[in-house]
Amino acid sequence: MENVRDPRQHINEEPRDDLMDTAVGFGVMFGFMFVVFTVAVVVKFMIS
């Protein structure tokens, strides 16, 4: 590898599906925040 700045020599060995990665990340974060929200609501009703 003589020219380390040549992008043709850096082959993407593991192609990624960016849209699916984003969708899964959004879904996981939404689920986590939903659980946090649900716990907060339950705690609020238990206190009052």
C-alpha positions in Angstrom: 0.0 0.0 0.0 2.1 2.8 -1.3 -0.4 5.6 -1.4 -2.5 5.4 1.8 -4.7 8.3 0.6 -5.9 6.4 -2.4 -9.6 5.4 -1.7 -9.4 2.6 -4.3 -7.1 0.6 -2.0 -9.4 0.8 1.0 -12.1 -1.8 0.1 -15.2 -1.8 2.2 -15.0 -5.4 3.5 -18.3 -5.2 5.4 -21.0 -3.3 3.6 -23.6 -1.7 5.9 -27.2 -0.9 5.3 -27.3 2.6 6.7 -31.1 3.0 6.5 -31.7 -0.2 8.4 -29.0 0.7 11.0 -30.8 4.1 11.5 -34.2 2.5 11.7 -33.0 -0.1 14.3 -31.3 2.6 16.3 -34.4 4.7 16.3 -36.5 1.8 17.3 -34.2 0.8 20.2 -34.0 4.3 21.5 -37.8 4.8 21.2 -38.3 1.5 23.1 -35.8 2.6 25.9 -37.4 6.0 26.2 -40.9 4.4 26.3 -39.8 2.2 29.2 -38.3 5.2 31.0 -41.6 7.1 30.5 -43.7 4.2 31.7 -41.6 3.7 34.8 -41.8 7.5 35.6 -45.6 7.4 35.2 -45.9 4.4 37.5 -43.6 6.0 40.1 -45.6 9.2 39.9 -48.9 7.4 40.5 -47.4 5.4 43.4 -46.2 8.6 45.1 -49.5 10.4 44.8 
